[in-house]
């Protein structure tokens, strides 16, 4: 009897060991969707593969399981992104890293919602991608809302009232500019004009459209230009601006993170040449020993094919974030299992074999685990707040000078603009006073050291019509020049001096009234203005009385 009991226990133990061995040796499948011919696509591929290798070299991370990464090249195509996601869903994957573009994020998020597969993207940073609408979608780099807040605070810091937004008409760029407009309004500033370019300006013939739109911009009042686009399109906009002489003294150019993405990975002399004096932003990643070691490994990892940019760091951390979440998921006793989608089974697979798509049974639990994961990566501390924003968003503020990206300060949601690193300021009491906001000096376009006033008199703008009396007495205050027919005198001098101090343009035209033989009646003029009798009088101002 005892012998039979022992044999039974041995059999049970063997079965358990075999099952554990089988489970431990299973691969954990993860997909990734990127355009591998882009800068971020190439950098991300090397970084993600390095993260997978590092995770698999440590058996304690996934309990002996192997993390398997399958990368699908979407080749700039939304259709291929969808097809790649569908293919992944047939191979029992637990998560997808991507998409690279915000254009595809809503489409793939609907698919993820149906099949319970988390999506993690460090480049699709559209401010409108809400976790309420897309509960399986995570942004693993700072949302563009914070980058637009940083730009709005810089505009306010330098005392400019208006900006012109230049952007390509795709989701991330367009929605980013909408967020910028909201943040500027909070600071009593505004976007005076939106220069909207086609979604893809690379095809031949598109350069002419870009030039035509920038010609309109050049005719306008504001000289503060914000360019929000993708790294593939930014240089095209700068080439058109250079052709029109818009990269010279008097202009202010603020570029979003697309510019450092290019210069970090492909520091080409012609890009530096066009970008002289520009201000740009790059997500801030604190210095650390791990970051230094990874940077030192980069040439070996990439075989010298491309330089490391900040999104390579986010790519590496995204894989680690997912691995740590899977570890916690398994440690809680959850299993990686899949089942058929009843909705797809009911309608039949058809030629597309949709019935082969599987629901990840533990998808909801994995989402919760990702939300609760708290780790420190190459990019610094990583965890989510109650709105599913990454905590402590911050940016480097950079000025392009010569062939260098000169750092002039930082922006963070905690301290605003500063010359002290955000991680240092977070250890101090919060100080958001205007006196605490500071950046180092800037070399502006054209080599100017003095801050541009940010506006010029528009060539086609509507003028303020100023009523000037033809006085007989006290002509030293205001009178009409008999030769030039212009206005001069003390009042005119004071008025023009005041106009020059305004932070925006006020083009004006002096309109004389009265016959010059006797002082005109102000009462008569005001009566004509209010009754609409006097031609164009509705736009007059009484210069002498107002001054």
C-alpha positions as CSV (number, residue, x, y, z in Angstrom):
1,X,0.0,0.0,0.0
2,X,2.8,2.4,1.0
3,X,4.7,1.4,-2.2
4,X,1.7,2.2,-4.4
5,X,1.2,5.6,-2.6
6,X,4.9,6.5,-3.2
7,X,4.6,5.5,-6.8
8,X,1.5,7.6,-7.2
9,X,3.2,10.6,-5.7
10,X,6.2,10.1,-8.0
11,X,3.9,10.0,-11.0
12,X,2.2,13.2,-9.9
13,X,5.6,14.9,-9.3
14,X,6.8,13.8,-12.7
15,X,3.7,15.2,-14.4
16,X,4.1,18.5,-12.5
17,X,7.8,18.7,-13.4
18,X,7.0,18.0,-17.0
19,X,4.2,20.6,-17.1
20,X,6.5,23.2,-15.4
21,X,9.3,22.3,-17.8
22,X,6.9,22.7,-20.8
23,X,5.5,26.0,-19.5
24,X,8.9,27.4,-18.5
25,X,10.3,26.6,-21.9
26,X,7.4,28.2,-23.8
27,X,8.1,31.4,-25.8
28,X,6.3,34.6,-24.9
29,X,5.4,36.1,-28.3
30,X,5.5,39.9,-28.7
31,X,4.9,41.7,-32.0
32,X,6.3,45.1,-33.2
33,X,5.1,47.2,-36.2
34,X,7.4,49.8,-37.6
35,X,8.5,51.3,-40.9
36,X,12.1,50.0,-40.9
37,X,13.3,52.4,-43.5
38,X,12.7,55.4,-41.2
39,X,15.1,56.8,-38.7
40,X,13.0,55.8,-35.7
41,X,12.2,52.4,-37.3
42,X,15.8,51.5,-37.7
43,X,16.9,52.8,-34.3
44,X,14.0,51.1,-32.6
45,X,14.7,47.7,-34.2
46,X,18.3,47.7,-32.9
47,X,17.2,48.9,-29.4
48,X,14.3,46.4,-29.1
49,X,16.5,43.4,-30.2
50,X,19.1,44.5,-27.6
51,X,16.4,44.6,-24.9
52,X,15.2,41.1,-25.9
53,X,18.7,39.7,-25.7
54,X,19.3,41.3,-22.3
55,X,16.0,39.9,-20.9
56,X,16.6,36.4,-22.2
57,X,20.1,36.4,-20.8
58,X,18.5,36.6,-17.3
59,X,16.3,33.6,-16.5
60,X,14.9,35.3,-13.4
61,X,12.9,37.8,-15.5
62,X,10.5,35.4,-17.2
63,X,11.1,32.3,-15.1
64,X,12.9,30.4,-17.8
65,X,10.6,31.4,-20.6
66,X,12.0,33.1,-23.7
67,X,10.8,36.4,-25.0
68,X,10.3,36.2,-28.8
69,X,10.0,39.4,-30.8
70,X,8.5,39.5,-34.3
71,X,9.0,42.7,-36.2
72,X,6.7,43.6,-39.1
73,X,7.8,46.2,-41.6
74,X,4.8,48.4,-42.4
75,X,6.8,50.3,-45.1
76,X,4.9,53.6,-44.5
77,X,1.6,51.9,-45.3
78,X,-1.4,51.9,-43.0
79,X,-2.8,48.9,-44.9
80,X,0.4,46.9,-44.2
81,X,0.2,47.9,-40.5
82,X,-3.3,46.5,-40.3
83,X,-2.2,43.3,-42.1
84,X,0.8,42.9,-39.8
85,X,-1.4,43.2,-36.7
86,X,-3.8,40.6,-38.1
87,X,-1.0,38.3,-38.8
88,X,0.3,38.7,-35.2
89,X,-3.2,38.0,-33.8
90,X,-3.0,34.6,-35.4
91,X,0.2,33.6,-33.7
92,X,-0.9,34.0,-30.1
93,X,1.0,37.2,-29.1
94,X,0.5,38.8,-25.8
95,X,1.3,42.4,-26.8
96,X,2.3,44.6,-29.8
97,X,4.9,47.4,-29.6
98,X,3.7,50.1,-32.0
99,X,2.3,51.4,-34.2
100,X,5.0,54.0,-35.2
101,X,2.4,56.5,-36.4
102,X,-0.6,58.0,-34.6
103,X,-2.5,57.6,-37.9
104,X,-2.8,53.9,-37.3
105,X,-3.1,54.0,-33.5
106,X,-6.9,54.3,-33.4
107,X,-7.4,51.6,-36.0
108,X,-5.1,49.1,-34.3
109,X,-6.5,50.1,-30.9
110,X,-10.0,48.9,-31.9
111,X,-8.5,45.6,-33.0
112,X,-6.6,45.4,-29.6
113,X,-9.8,46.2,-27.7
114,X,-11.6,43.3,-29.4
115,X,-8.8,40.8,-28.9
116,X,-7.5,42.0,-25.6
117,X,-3.9,42.6,-26.7
118,X,-2.1,45.6,-25.2
119,X,-0.5,48.1,-27.6
120,X,2.6,50.0,-26.4
121,X,3.9,52.9,-28.5
122,X,6.7,55.4,-27.8
123,X,6.3,57.3,-31.1
124,X,2.5,57.6,-31.6
125,X,2.1,60.4,-29.0
126,X,-1.1,62.1,-30.3
127,X,-2.7,64.0,-27.4
128,X,-6.2,62.8,-28.3
129,X,-5.4,59.1,-27.8
130,X,-7.4,58.6,-24.6
131,X,-7.2,55.5,-22.4
132,X,-11.0,55.8,-21.9
133,X,-11.6,55.2,-25.6
134,X,-8.6,52.9,-26.1
135,X,-8.0,51.0,-22.8
136,X,-5.5,48.7,-24.3
137,X,-3.2,51.5,-25.7
138,X,-0.2,52.8,-23.8
139,X,2.1,55.6,-24.7
140,X,5.6,54.8,-23.3
141,X,7.1,58.2,-24.0
142,X,5.8,61.7,-23.0
143,X,2.5,62.6,-24.6
144,X,2.7,65.5,-27.1
145,X,0.4,67.5,-24.8
146,X,3.4,68.2,-22.6
147,X,5.7,69.2,-25.6
148,X,3.0,71.7,-26.7
149,X,2.8,73.0,-23.1
150,X,6.5,73.5,-23.1
151,X,6.4,75.5,-26.4
152,X,3.5,77.7,-25.1
153,X,5.5,78.5,-22.0
154,X,8.5,79.4,-24.1
155,X,6.4,81.7,-26.2
156,X,5.1,83.4,-23.1
157,X,8.6,83.5,-21.5
158,X,10.0,85.5,-24.5
159,X,7.0,87.8,-24.5
160,X,5.6,87.0,-27.9
161,X,1.8,87.2,-28.4
162,X,1.3,85.3,-31.7
163,X,2.8,82.4,-33.5
164,X,2.2,80.8,-36.9
165,X,1.9,77.0,-36.8
166,X,3.3,75.0,-39.8
167,X,2.4,71.3,-39.8
168,X,1.5,68.3,-42.0
169,X,-2.1,67.3,-42.0
170,X,-1.9,64.0,-40.2
171,X,-3.3,63.1,-36.8
172,X,-0.3,63.5,-34.5
173,X,0.9,66.9,-36.0
174,X,-2.6,68.3,-36.4
175,X,-3.8,67.3,-32.9
176,X,-0.6,68.5,-31.4
177,X,-1.2,72.0,-32.9
178,X,-4.7,72.0,-31.6
179,X,-3.3,71.3,-28.1
180,X,-0.7,74.1,-28.7
181,X,-3.5,76.5,-29.5
182,X,-5.3,75.6,-26.2
183,X,-2.1,76.1,-24.2
184,X,-1.3,79.4,-25.8
185,X,-4.8,80.7,-25.1
186,X,-4.3,79.9,-21.4
187,X,-1.3,82.3,-21.5
188,X,-3.1,85.0,-23.5
189,X,-1.3,84.2,-26.7
190,X,-2.6,82.6,-29.9
191,X,-2.0,81.0,-33.2
192,X,-2.5,83.7,-35.7
193,X,-2.4,81.4,-38.8
194,X,-2.2,77.7,-39.5
195,X,-0.1,76.7,-42.5
196,X,-1.4,73.3,-43.3
197,X,0.6,71.1,-45.6
198,X,-0.4,67.7,-47.2
199,X,0.0,64.6,-45.1
200,X,3.0,63.5,-47.2
201,X,5.2,66.1,-48.8
202,X,7.9,63.8,-50.1
203,X,6.5,63.1,-53.6
204,X,7.9,65.1,-56.5
205,X,5.9,68.3,-57.0
206,X,5.0,68.7,-53.3
207,X,8.0,71.1,-52.8
208,X,6.1,73.7,-54.8
209,X,3.1,73.4,-52.5
210,X,5.3,73.9,-49.5
211,X,6.9,77.0,-51.0
212,X,3.5,78.4,-51.9
213,X,2.2,78.0,-48.3
214,X,5.4,79.5,-46.9
215,X,5.1,82.5,-49.2
216,X,1.7,83.2,-47.5
217,X,3.4,82.9,-44.1
218,X,6.2,85.3,-45.2
219,X,3.5,88.0,-46.0
220,X,2.1,87.8,-42.5
221,X,2.8,89.7,-39.3
222,X,4.1,87.0,-36.9
223,X,7.7,85.9,-37.2
224,X,7.4,83.2,-34.6
225,X,7.0,79.9,-36.5
226,X,6.3,76.5,-34.9
227,X,7.0,73.5,-37.0
228,X,5.3,70.3,-35.9
229,X,5.7,67.4,-38.3
230,X,7.5,64.0,-38.7
231,X,11.2,63.6,-39.1
232,X,10.8,62.6,-42.8
233,X,9.1,65.9,-43.6
234,X,10.9,68.5,-41.4
235,X,14.0,69.0,-43.7
236,X,11.7,69.6,-46.7
237,X,10.0,72.5,-44.9
238,X,13.4,74.0,-43.9
239,X,14.7,73.8,-47.5
240,X,11.6,75.7,-48.7
241,X,12.1,78.3,-46.0
242,X,15.8,78.7,-46.9
243,X,14.8,79.2,-50.5
244,X,12.5,82.0,-49.5
245,X,15.1,83.7,-47.2
246,X,13.0,82.8,-44.1
247,X,15.9,81.5,-42.0
248,X,17.4,84.9,-41.5
249,X,17.6,87.6,-38.8
250,X,14.2,88.6,-37.4
251,X,12.6,85.1,-37.6
252,X,12.0,82.7,-34.7
253,X,11.8,79.0,-35.5
254,X,10.7,76.4,-32.9
255,X,10.8,72.8,-34.0
256,X,9.3,69.9,-32.1
257,X,11.2,66.7,-31.4
258,X,11.5,65.7,-35.0
259,X,14.7,67.8,-35.4
260,X,16.8,66.2,-32.6
261,X,15.6,62.8,-33.8
262,X,17.4,63.5,-37.1
263,X,20.5,65.3,-35.8
264,X,21.1,62.6,-33.1
265,X,20.9,59.8,-35.6
266,X,22.1,61.4,-38.9
267,X,24.1,64.6,-38.1
268,X,24.3,65.7,-41.7
269,X,26.0,69.1,-42.4
270,X,23.2,70.4,-44.6
271,X,20.6,69.9,-41.9
272,X,22.7,71.7,-39.3
273,X,23.2,74.5,-41.9
274,X,19.5,75.0,-42.4
275,X,18.7,74.7,-38.7
276,X,21.0,77.5,-37.5
277,X,19.4,79.5,-34.6
278,X,16.4,77.2,-34.3
279,X,15.1,76.2,-30.9
280,X,13.9,72.6,-30.5
281,X,12.8,70.2,-27.9
282,X,13.9,66.6,-27.1
283,X,12.4,64.4,-24.3
284,X,14.7,64.6,-21.3
285,X,16.4,61.5,-20.0
286,X,18.4,61.8,-16.8
287,X,22.1,60.7,-16.9
288,X,22.7,57.3,-15.3
289,X,25.4,54.6,-15.4
290,X,23.0,52.2,-17.3
291,X,22.4,54.9,-20.0
292,X,26.1,55.5,-20.4
293,X,26.8,51.8,-20.7
294,X,24.0,51.3,-23.3
295,X,25.2,54.4,-25.3
296,X,28.7,52.9,-25.3
297,X,27.3,49.6,-26.7
298,X,25.3,51.3,-29.4
299,X,27.9,51.2,-32.2
300,X,28.3,47.5,-31.7
301,X,24.5,46.9,-31.6
302,X,23.8,48.9,-34.7
303,X,27.1,48.0,-36.5
304,X,27.6,51.7,-37.0
305,X,24.6,51.9,-39.3
306,X,22.8,54.7,-37.5
307,X,23.3,56.9,-34.4
308,X,21.3,56.5,-31.2
309,X,18.5,59.0,-30.5
310,X,16.2,59.3,-27.6
311,X,13.5,57.0,-29.1
312,X,16.0,54.2,-29.1
313,X,16.2,54.6,-25.3
314,X,12.4,54.5,-25.1
315,X,12.3,51.5,-27.4
316,X,14.6,49.6,-25.1
317,X,12.6,50.6,-22.0
318,X,9.3,49.7,-23.6
319,X,10.5,46.1,-24.1
320,X,11.7,46.0,-20.4
321,X,8.4,47.5,-19.2
322,X,6.5,44.8,-21.0
323,X,8.8,42.1,-19.7
324,X,8.5,43.2,-16.1
325,X,4.7,43.4,-16.5
326,X,4.6,39.8,-17.9
327,X,6.8,38.6,-15.0
328,X,4.3,40.1,-12.5
329,X,1.4,38.7,-14.5
330,X,2.8,35.2,-14.3
331,X,3.9,35.6,-10.6
332,X,0.2,36.3,-9.7
333,X,-0.7,32.9,-11.0
334,X,-2.1,33.9,-14.4
335,X,-1.5,31.7,-17.5
336,X,-0.9,32.8,-21.1
337,X,-3.8,31.3,-22.9
338,X,-5.9,32.2,-25.9
339,X,-9.5,31.4,-27.1
340,X,-11.6,32.0,-30.2
341,X,-13.5,35.2,-30.6
342,X,-17.2,34.3,-30.6
343,X,-18.1,37.3,-32.8
344,X,-15.6,36.3,-35.5
345,X,-16.4,32.6,-35.2
346,X,-20.1,33.4,-35.7
347,X,-19.6,35.2,-39.0
348,X,-17.1,32.7,-40.2
349,X,-13.5,33.2,-41.3
350,X,-14.0,33.6,-45.0
351,X,-11.1,34.0,-47.3
352,X,-9.3,36.1,-44.7
353,X,-9.5,33.4,-42.1
354,X,-10.7,35.8,-39.4
355,X,-11.8,32.9,-37.2
356,X,-8.1,32.2,-36.6
357,X,-7.7,35.4,-34.6
358,X,-7.5,34.7,-30.9
359,X,-8.5,36.5,-27.8
360,X,-5.7,36.8,-25.2
361,X,-7.5,35.5,-22.1
362,X,-5.3,37.4,-19.7
363,X,-5.2,40.7,-21.7
364,X,-7.2,42.6,-19.1
365,X,-5.0,41.4,-16.3
366,X,-1.9,42.3,-18.2
367,X,-3.2,45.8,-18.9
368,X,-3.7,46.3,-15.1
369,X,-0.2,45.0,-14.5
370,X,1.4,47.4,-17.0
371,X,-0.5,50.3,-15.3
372,X,0.9,49.2,-11.9
373,X,4.5,48.6,-13.1
374,X,7.0,50.9,-11.5
375,X,10.6,50.7,-12.8
376,X,13.7,52.7,-13.6
377,X,15.0,52.4,-17.1
378,X,17.4,54.1,-19.4
379,X,15.0,57.0,-19.7
380,X,14.5,57.4,-16.0
381,X,11.6,56.5,-13.7
382,X,8.7,54.8,-15.5
383,X,5.2,54.5,-14.2
384,X,1.8,55.9,-14.9
385,X,-0.4,58.4,-13.1
386,X,-4.2,58.2,-12.8
387,X,-4.7,59.6,-16.3
388,X,-2.2,57.0,-17.7
389,X,0.4,59.7,-18.5
390,X,4.0,58.8,-17.8
391,X,5.0,60.6,-14.6
392,X,7.5,63.5,-14.7
393,X,7.4,64.5,-18.3
394,X,10.3,66.8,-19.2
395,X,12.2,68.1,-22.2
396,X,15.6,69.4,-23.1
397,X,15.5,72.9,-24.7
398,X,18.1,73.0,-27.4
399,X,19.5,75.8,-29.6
400,X,21.2,74.8,-32.9
401,X,24.5,76.7,-33.2
402,X,27.2,75.6,-35.7
403,X,27.3,71.9,-35.8
404,X,26.2,71.5,-32.2
405,X,23.0,71.1,-30.3
406,X,23.6,73.6,-27.5
407,X,21.4,72.9,-24.5
408,X,19.9,76.2,-23.1
409,X,17.7,74.7,-20.4
410,X,14.9,72.3,-19.5
411,X,11.2,72.2,-19.3
412,X,9.2,70.0,-16.9
413,X,5.6,69.9,-15.8
414,X,6.9,70.4,-12.2
415,X,9.2,73.4,-12.5
416,X,8.5,74.9,-16.0
417,X,11.6,76.4,-17.7
418,X,14.9,76.2,-15.9
419,X,18.6,75.8,-16.3
420,X,18.7,73.1,-13.6
421,X,17.9,69.5,-14.4
422,X,14.3,68.5,-13.6
423,X,15.3,65.5,-11.4
424,X,17.2,67.9,-9.2
425,X,14.3,70.5,-8.9
426,X,11.8,67.7,-8.0
427,X,13.7,67.2,-4.8
428,X,13.0,70.9,-3.9
429,X,9.8,72.7,-3.1
430,X,7.9,73.6,-6.2
431,X,8.5,77.1,-7.5
432,X,6.5,78.2,-10.6
433,X,6.9,82.0,-10.2
434,X,7.8,84.0,-13.2
435,X,11.1,84.9,-11.6
436,X,12.1,81.3,-11.4
437,X,11.6,80.7,-15.1
438,X,15.0,80.9,-16.9
439,X,16.8,79.8,-20.0
440,X,20.4,80.5,-21.2
441,X,21.0,82.9,-24.0
442,X,20.1,82.0,-27.5
443,X,21.8,82.5,-30.9
444,X,18.9,83.3,-33.2
445,X,18.6,82.8,-36.9
446,X,21.0,85.0,-38.8
447,X,23.4,84.9,-35.8
448,X,21.5,87.5,-33.9
449,X,22.1,87.7,-30.2
450,X,19.2,90.0,-29.4
451,X,15.8,88.4,-29.0
452,X,13.7,89.0,-32.1
453,X,10.5,91.0,-31.4
454,X,8.6,88.3,-33.1
455,X,6.6,90.3,-35.6
456,X,6.8,92.8,-38.5
457,X,4.3,95.0,-40.2
458,X,2.3,92.7,-42.5
459,X,2.5,93.5,-46.2
460,X,-1.2,92.8,-46.8
461,X,-2.6,93.6,-43.3
462,X,-5.5,95.9,-42.5
463,X,-4.4,99.3,-41.3
464,X,-5.7,101.2,-38.3
465,X,-7.0,104.5,-39.7
466,X,-6.2,107.4,-37.3
467,X,-8.1,110.6,-37.5
468,X,-5.8,113.7,-37.3
469,X,-7.2,117.2,-37.0
470,X,-6.0,120.0,-39.3
471,X,-5.5,122.5,-36.6
472,X,-5.0,126.2,-36.9
473,X,-3.6,126.6,-33.3
474,X,-1.0,124.7,-31.4
475,X,0.5,123.1,-34.5
476,X,3.6,122.0,-32.6
477,X,1.4,119.3,-31.1
478,X,0.0,118.0,-34.4
479,X,-0.1,119.3,-38.0
480,X,0.1,118.4,-41.6
481,X,3.3,118.7,-43.5
482,X,2.5,120.9,-46.6
483,X,5.1,119.1,-48.8
484,X,4.8,115.4,-47.8
485,X,1.2,115.5,-46.6
486,X,2.3,113.5,-43.7
487,X,1.5,114.0,-40.0
488,X,4.1,115.3,-37.6
489,X,4.4,117.0,-34.2
490,X,4.8,116.0,-30.5
491,X,1.6,113.9,-30.4
492,X,2.6,112.0,-33.5
493,X,6.1,111.3,-32.1
494,X,4.7,110.0,-28.8
495,X,2.2,107.8,-30.6
496,X,4.8,106.2,-32.9
497,X,7.2,105.6,-30.0
498,X,4.4,103.8,-28.1
499,X,3.6,101.7,-31.1
500,X,7.2,100.5,-31.4
501,X,7.0,99.2,-27.8
502,X,4.0,96.9,-28.5
503,X,4.7,93.2,-28.8
504,X,2.7,93.0,-32.0
505,X,2.4,95.0,-35.2
506,X,0.0,97.9,-35.5
507,X,0.1,99.2,-39.1
508,X,-1.7,102.6,-39.2
509,X,-2.7,105.3,-41.6
510,X,-3.2,109.0,-40.7
511,X,-6.4,110.5,-42.1
512,X,-6.7,114.3,-41.8
513,X,-10.0,116.0,-41.3
514,X,-10.9,119.7,-41.2
515,X,-10.4,122.4,-43.8
516,X,-7.2,123.9,-42.3
517,X,-8.8,127.4,-41.9
518,X,-10.3,126.7,-38.4
519,X,-10.0,124.1,-35.8
520,X,-12.3,121.2,-36.7
521,X,-15.2,120.2,-34.5
522,X,-14.7,116.9,-32.7
523,X,-18.4,116.7,-31.9
524,X,-19.2,116.9,-35.6
525,X,-16.6,114.1,-36.4
526,X,-17.9,111.8,-33.6
527,X,-21.5,112.4,-34.8
528,X,-20.5,111.4,-38.4
529,X,-18.7,108.3,-37.1
530,X,-21.7,107.1,-34.9
531,X,-24.2,107.8,-37.7
532,X,-22.0,106.2,-40.4
533,X,-22.1,109.4,-42.5
534,X,-18.3,109.8,-42.7
535,X,-16.8,107.4,-45.2
536,X,-14.5,104.8,-43.5
537,X,-15.0,106.8,-40.3
538,X,-16.0,103.7,-38.3
539,X,-12.3,102.7,-38.1
540,X,-11.0,106.1,-37.1
541,X,-9.5,106.9,-33.8
542,X,-9.1,110.4,-32.5
543,X,-5.3,110.6,-32.1
544,X,-5.1,114.0,-30.4
545,X,-7.7,113.2,-27.8
546,X,-6.6,109.6,-27.1
547,X,-3.0,110.8,-26.6
